Amino acid sequence: MQETRPPHEQILSIVVGFFQSRAVALATELDLAEFVADRPLHVDELANRTKTDPSALFRLLRALACVGIFTEVSPRVFANTATSECLRKGGPGSQWAMVLHCLSKGCGPFEAWGELDHSVRTGEPSIEKLYGYDFLELLRRNPQASTDMNCALRAATAAMTPAVTAAYDWSQFGVIADIGGGIGTQLVSILDAPPSSMGVLVDQPHVLAESVPHDRVQAVDGDFFDSVPAGADAYLLRFVLHDWADVDVARILGSVRRAIQPAGRLIVIESVIPEGQTFNFGKWTDLQMLVCAGGRERTEAEYRALLTSAGFELQDVVATQSPLSLMVAKPI
């Protein structure tokens, strides 16, 4: 939307947005939305349950209520709103895991954004400056952070998965290989649309251990930097390439190029950044990639160049009813 507020108010709203982000994070960490799920509670009762100071907790809830997160139904008594319901774990539209992953201390992203200047000055992930190792190692050393991130990604992409499935005719492929496909949510969604297709799910063993069961999916341990299974009619890379720098993307695409048949298709599923200054959420997740993973979101021209260098021709870009697009490429 076109911003109509005076410029100084726009800047102030961004500053206050930081305050609000931290307040939402703390409310989520304290499970406040869970405590008032069944009935409104007085702040004294909430303070007792959360082991917090009643006066300070009231000030937190009062501030959140003024932006529609919780509601004060009577003096110092709070209940959920439709918005604060999203801070509950596992409910419809839950953002519980996303809030914890992005805004809580100890998970990585919150601290990494605090060192954004390092990434902008050097082009390197600030995670590595903070911890001395990369984001994947952080997740290995912090299982809770890994769990929160996986839950956050699943919640964030829940609506995207059926949109990707609906946007393309998958029935033309007898065997579909999902490379770095996680627990297989996207692959299973696709296979449930055209029942004749078979699926190959490629990822690391600890990820495949949690994969969605399906009678037409073969799970294969693999490292997409080294090789991928040969013989599939279509190879999917969804939310994979944006995690990596160009040099690493070249290695991943090289693995697929060596495995793909002449008539096969590579389908890259990512957020494609539009040119110009129009708002696009991917322009912000691009900074998340910068500070955490060292990867990046890319424009169509950037993806086209990477594909060409790896021996592919970008044939089509298919929009979906989600932030994702499908880039269909053939080997050349």
Buried (B, 14 or more C-beta within 10 A) or exposed (E): EEEEEEEEEEEEEEEEEEEBBBBBBBBBBBBBBBBBBEEBBBBBBBBEBBEBEBEEBBEBBBBBBEEEBBBBBEEBBBBBBEBBBBBBEEBEEBBBBBBBBBBBEEBBBBBBBEBEEBBEEEEBBBBBBBBEEBBEEBBEEBEEBBBBBBBBBBBBBEEBBBBBBEBBEBEEBEBBBBBBBBBBBBBBBBBEBBEEBBBBBBBEEEBBEEBBEBEBBEBBEBEBEEBBBEEBBBBBBBBBBBBBBBEBBBEBBBBBBEBBEEEBBBBBBBBBBEEEEEEBEBBEBBBBBBBBBBBBBBEBEBBBBBBEEBBBEBEEBBEBEBBBBBBBBBBE
